[in-house]
Amino acid sequence: MRFAVVNLGCKVNRVESDGFERLLLAAGGVEAPQEEADLIVVNTCTVTAEADKKTRKAVRHALRANASARVAVTGCAAAIDEDAFSSMDARVSVVPKAGMGLWLADAAHAGAGAAAAEASAACEPDLALFSSRTRVGVKVQDGCDNACTYCIVHVARGRATSRPAPEVLAEVVALAASGVREIVLSGINLGSYRWEGKGLAALLEELLAATARLHEPGEPPCRFRVSSVEPMDVDDGFASLLARADGRVCRHLHLPLQSGSTKVLREMDRPYTAEEFKGLVGRLRAQVPALSLTTDVIVGFPGETEGEFAETLEVARACAFSKIHVFPYSQRAGTPAAARADQVPPPVKAARAARLRALSDELRAADRARRAGTSELALVEESGRAMTESYHETTAPANAKPGALIQVKL
């Protein structure tokens, strides 16, 4: 069976889409362009109104690209509005994320015959199929118990759940043994991970110990990157681990700020103040001086004044982020913020976004300059580039093998 997987949205979606590919490859499937596929899987996003539009466009494109392929639609947008997709065409199947494994097994059975289906059912997906990837994501958590007023993901994903630590351990060990050198832990609210009383730091301790010797002589062991963690979930235990892991847990955190105004944060229903965020950054940098921090910021949240936006600029400078992902606020139907009457005009949002992106470029250059002359382990990418521990891109030596960890001087 020939298949195509279309991924939209966050890094968790990317990890889930990788899992869909893994299952189909293990069942004997072959990746193909949408035009040639027997099955097209669209993993959807609904975080903003714009994401919703892109999702519907992607499904319509799949239907137009191939007049005979089955189209499986899953993910957050499908969870919020199943009928919007099932009504598009009789070939569309809307599948809940939790049921995708069984659905794909059935699809493989139909597309490749009973022998392939039996082989698929008899074994776990071959993790070595992804050993050529430069980095591989492992999903350890799903759902969210927060309810930020701009967000609908907690509705689409449901309550926070954590994957059993033994399952995570088995997958990570298999990946490290197959040669993967960077493993990215991901989740919708990753810092809320809990399994039998153990949090994210304890899970990482187990993963570090289990993979410490799974490497070739003369090569460094695999390292772990934390995809994103909410500021209220960064405790002393996590900071201590980051400080003493000697780079095996990358000294880079994606720590979402969302706004530098305490008033706006309160209206977003974010459980910290701007001063508390800056205090956390100060404590982290005191323990981990080499720390690189990236963040997310929403500009033009309903009611945001010019003065409150200026507070965001001030906090961004104080925290010395190495990159800011800037999101002009987008109304998402079904969220409290979307119903507010004090929406910021689009031209104002666009102007603020441009100013913040300019500051992001300035701060990124300053962070790179601060690291000049230092050495870091970097993961070699397919394109002849390498990504450092601090998440800066650099040139890889000509003979460097993609997927390898090498020492580079910045």
C-alpha positions in Angstrom: 0.0 0.0 0.0 1.2 3.5 -0.9 0.6 6.2 1.6 1.2 9.9 2.3 1.1 11.6 5.7 0.3 15.4 5.9 1.3 17.0 9.2 0.0 20.3 10.4 0.6 22.2 13.7 2.8 21.6 16.7 5.8 19.4 17.4 3.6 16.8 19.2 1.6 16.4 15.9 4.9 15.9 14.1 5.9 13.1 16.6 2.4 11.5 16.2 2.7 11.7 12.4 6.1 10.0 12.5 4.3 7.3 14.5 1.7 6.8 11.8 4.5 6.6 9.2 6.3 4.0 11.3 3.2 1.8 11.7 2.5 1.9 7.9 6.1 1.2 7.0 6.3 -1.7 9.4 3.2 -3.1 7.7 4.9 -3.0 4.3 3.6 0.3 3.2 5.6 2.6 0.9 5.7 6.4 1.2 4.4 8.1 -2.0 3.3 11.6 -3.2 -0.4 12.3 -2.5 -1.2 11.9 -6.2 0.0 8.3 -6.1 -1.1 7.2 -2.7 -3.8 4.7 -1.8 -4.1 6.3 1.6 -3.6 10.0 2.7 -3.5 10.7 6.4 -4.0 14.4 7.4 -3.0 15.2 11.0 -4.8 18.4 11.8 -4.4 21.5 13.9 -7.0 23.9 15.4 -5.0 26.1 17.7 -6.0 29.3 15.8 -8.6 30.3 13.2 -5.8 30.4 10.6 -4.7 26.9 11.6 -8.3 25.7 11.0 -8.3 27.3 7.6 -5.0 25.6 6.6 -6.4 22.3 7.9 -9.5 22.4 5.8 -7.5 23.5 2.8 -5.1 20.5 3.3 -8.0 18.0 3.3 -9.6 19.5 0.2 -6.2 19.4 -1.5 -5.8 15.7 -0.7 -9.2 15.0 -2.1 -8.4 16.9 -5.3 -4.9 15.5 -5.7 -6.2 11.9 -5.8 -9.6 10.8 -7.0 -9.4 7.3 -5.5 -7.3 7.5 -2.3 -8.9 7.1 1.1 -8.3 10.2 3.3 -8.0 9.7 7.1 -8.4 12.9 9.0 -7.3 13.0 12.7 -6.0 15.4 15.3 -7.3 18.5 17.1 -9.4 20.0 14.3 -11.1 16.7 13.7 -11.8 16.3 17.4 -13.5 19.7 17.6 -15.6 19.5 14.4 -15.9 16.0 13.0 -18.8 16.9 10.7 -16.8 19.6 8.9 -14.5 16.9 7.5 -16.8 13.9 7.2 -19.2 16.0 5.1 -16.5 16.9 2.5 -16.5 13.5 0.7 -17.5 9.9 1.2 -13.8 8.9 1.1 -13.0 10.9 4.3 -12.8 8.9 7.5 -12.5 11.0 10.7 -10.5 9.0 13.2 -9.9 9.9 16.8 -6.2 10.1 17.7 -6.5 7.3 20.2 -7.9 5.0 17.6 -5.4 5.6 14.8 -3.2 2.6 15.5 -6.1 0.1 15.0 -7.5 2.1 12.1 -4.1 2.1 10.3 -3.7 -1.7 10.9 -7.1 -2.2 9.3 -6.1 0.0 6.4 -2.9 -1.9 5.9 -4.8 -5.2 6.0 -7.1 -3.9 3.3 -4.3 -2.5 1.2 -1.7 -5.2 1.5 -3.5 -8.4 2.2 -3.8 -10.7 5.2 -0.1 -11.7 5.2 1.1 -8.2 5.7 -1.5 -7.5 8.3 -0.5 -10.7 10.3 3.2 -9.6 10.1 2.2 -6.1 11.3 0.2 -7.5 14.2 2.9 -10.0 15.2 5.6 -7.4 15.9 6.1 -3.9 17.2 6.9 -1.2 14.7 10.6 -1.2 13.8 12.2 1.8 15.4 15.3 1.3 13.3 13.2 2.5 10.3 13.8 6.0 11.7 17.5 5.5 12.6 18.5 7.6 9.6 16.7 10.7 11.0 19.0 13.3 12.5 16.7 13.6 15.6 13.6 11.7 16.7 10.7 12.9 18.9 9.2 10.7 21.6 5.8 11.7 22.9 5.6 11.1 26.6 2.5 13.2 27.6 -0.8 14.4 26.1 -3.6 16.7 27.0 -3.7 19.8 29.3 -5.4 20.7 32.5 -4.9 24.4 31.9 -7.5 26.5 30.1 -5.7 29.6 28.7 -8.4 32.0 27.4 -7.0 32.1 23.9 -6.6 28.3 23.5 -8.9 25.4 22.6 -6.3 22.6 22.6 -7.4 21.5 26.1 -10.8 20.8 24.6 -9.5 19.0 21.6 -6.9 17.0 23.5 -8.7 16.5 26.8 -7.2 16.1 30.3 -3.5 15.7 30.9 -2.3 12.1 30.7 1.2 10.7 31.0 2.7 7.7 29.1 4.0 4.9 31.4 7.7 5.3 32.1 8.6 1.7 31.1 7.1 2.3 27.7 9.0 5.5 27.2 12.2 3.8 28.4 11.8 0.9 26.0 11.3 3.2 23.0 14.2 5.5 23.9 16.6 2.6 24.5 15.6 1.1 21.1 16.2 4.4 19.4 19.6 5.0 21.0 20.7 1.5 20.2 19.7 2.0 16.6 22.0 5.0 16.4 19.7 8.0 17.0 21.9 10.7 18.7 19.3 13.3 19.7 15.9 12.4 21.2 13.3 15.1 21.7 10.8 14.6 24.5 7.5 16.1 23.6 4.0 16.6 25.0 1.2 19.1 25.0 2.0 20.1 28.6 5.3 18.2 29.0 6.1 19.6 32.4 3.0 18.0 33.9 4.4 14.5 33.3 3.7 12.2 36.2 4.1 8.4 36.4 3.9 6.7 39.8 4.8 9.9 41.6 7.8 10.7 39.3 8.0 13.9 37.3 9.9 14.9 34.1 13.2 15.2 35.9 13.0 11.7 37.3 12.0 10.3 33.9 15.0 12.0 32.3 17.3 10.6 35.0 16.1 7.1 34.1 16.6 7.7 30.4 20.1 9.1 30.9 21.2 6.1 32.9 19.6 3.6 30.5 21.3 5.1 27.4 24.7 6.1 28.8 26.6 3.2 27.2 24.5 2.8 24.0 27.1 4.3 21.6 30.1 3.4 19.6 33.6 3.8 21.1 34.9 7.4 20.7 31.3 8.7 20.1 29.3 10.7 22.7 26.1 9.1 24.0 22.8 10.3 22.8 21.4 13.5 24.2 17.9 14.6 25.1 16.2 17.8 24.2 13.0 19.0 26.0 10.7 20.4 23.4 8.8 22.9 25.5 8.0 23.3 29.2 5.7 25.7 30.9 7.4 28.1 33.4 5.2 27.0 36.3 6.4 23.4 35.8 10.2 24.1 36.0 11.1 23.1 39.6 14.4 22.9 41.4 14.8 19.3 40.6 14.6 19.9 36.9 17.0 22.9 37.0 19.5 20.8 39.1 19.4 18.0 36.5 19.9 20.5 33.7 22.9 21.9 35.5 24.7 18.5 36.1 23.8 16.5 33.0 26.8 17.9 31.2 24.8 18.6 28.0 23.2 15.2 27.7 20.0 17.2 28.5 20.4 20.1 26.2 21.1 23.4 28.0 18.3 24.9 25.9 14.7 25.4 27.0 11.7 26.5 25.2 9.9 28.5 27.9 6.6 30.1 26.7 6.2 33.6 28.0 3.1 34.6 25.9 3.1 38.2 27.3 5.4 40.4 29.4 2.5 42.2 30.9 1.2 40.8 34.2 -2.3 42.3 33.4 -2.4 40.5 30.0 -1.1 37.3 31.5 -3.9 37.4 34.1 -6.5 37.9 31.3 -4.9 35.0 29.4 -5.4 32.9 32.6 -1.6 32.2 32.7 -0.6 31.3 36.3 2.4 33.5 36.8 3.3 37.2 36.7 6.0 38.9 34.5 8.2 39.3 37.6 7.8 35.6 38.5 8.9 34.7 35.0 11.9 36.9 35.1 12.8 35.5 38.5 12.6 31.9 37.2 14.9 32.9 34.3 17.4 34.4 36.7 17.5 31.3 38.9 17.9 29.1 35.8 20.8 31.2 34.5 22.5 31.2 38.0 22.6 27.4 37.9 23.1 26.9 34.1 25.1 29.9 32.8 25.3 28.5 29.3 21.5 28.2 29.1 19.8 29.2 25.8 16.1 30.2 26.1 13.6 30.4 23.3 10.0 31.4 23.9 6.5 32.0 22.4 4.8 35.5 22.6 1.3 36.4 21.5 1.0 40.1 20.4 -2.3 41.9 20.1 -4.2 39.9 22.7 -7.6 41.6 23.2 -7.3 44.8 25.1 -3.5 44.9 24.9 -2.3 48.5 25.1 0.8 50.0 23.6 2.2 50.3 27.2 1.5 46.6 27.9 3.2 45.7 24.6 6.2 47.8 25.7 6.3 45.7 28.9 6.6 42.6 26.7 9.6 44.1 24.9 11.2 44.9 28.3 10.8 41.4 29.6 12.1 39.9 26.4 15.3 42.0 26.7 15.7 41.2 30.4 15.4 37.5 29.7 17.8 37.7 26.7 15.9 35.1 24.7 17.9 33.5 21.8 14.7 33.3 19.7 11.1 34.5 20.0 8.4 32.8 18.1 5.9 35.6 17.5 2.2 35.0 17.0 -0.2 37.8 16.2 -3.3 37.0 18.2 -5.9 35.0 16.1 -9.5 34.7 17.3 -10.4 31.0 17.8 -14.1 30.5 18.0 -15.1 28.8 21.3 -12.5 30.5 23.4 -13.3 33.3 25.9 -10.8 35.7 24.3 -12.5 35.4 20.9 -15.7 36.8 22.4 -14.2 39.9 23.7 -15.3 43.2 22.2 -11.8 44.9 22.6 -10.1 43.1 19.8 -6.8 44.8 18.6 -7.0 46.0 15.0 -5.1 43.8 12.5 -2.7 46.6 11.4 -1.7 47.2 15.1 -1.1 43.5 15.6 1.0 43.3 12.5 3.1 46.3 13.5 3.7 45.0 17.0 4.6 41.5 15.6 7.1 43.2 13.2 8.7 45.1 16.1 9.0 42.0 18.3 10.5 39.9 15.4 13.1 42.7 14.9 13.9 42.4 18.6 14.1 38.6 18.3 16.7 39.0 15.5 18.7 41.4 17.7 18.6 39.1 20.7 19.5 36.0 18.6 22.5 37.8 17.2 23.6 38.9 20.7 23.2 35.3 22.1 25.3 33.9 19.2 28.0 36.6 19.7 28.1 35.8 23.5 29.0 32.2 22.5 31.7 33.1 20.1 34.9 31.1 20.8 33.1 28.4 22.8 32.6 24.8 21.8 29.4 22.8 21.8 28.2 19.4 20.6 26.2 19.8 17.4 23.9 17.4 15.6 24.7 17.1 11.9 21.7 17.7 9.7 21.1 16.3 6.2 21.7 19.6 4.5 25.3 19.9 5.6 24.4 22.1 8.5 24.5 21.3 12.2 22.4 22.3 15.2 24.2 23.1 18.4 23.1 22.3 21.9 22.1 25.9 22.3 19.9 25.7 19.2 22.1 27.7 16.8 22.7 26.6 13.3 26.3 26.2 12.1 28.1 24.7 9.1 29.0 21.0 9.5 32.4 19.7 8.3 32.3 18.2 4.8 33.0 14.7 6.0 30.5 14.8 8.9 27.8 12.1 8.8 24.2 13.2 9.2 22.9 12.3 12.6 26.3 12.4 14.3 27.1 14.5 17.3 30.3 16.5 16.7 32.2 19.1 18.6 32.1 22.5 16.9 33.5 25.9 17.8 31.2 28.9 17.5 
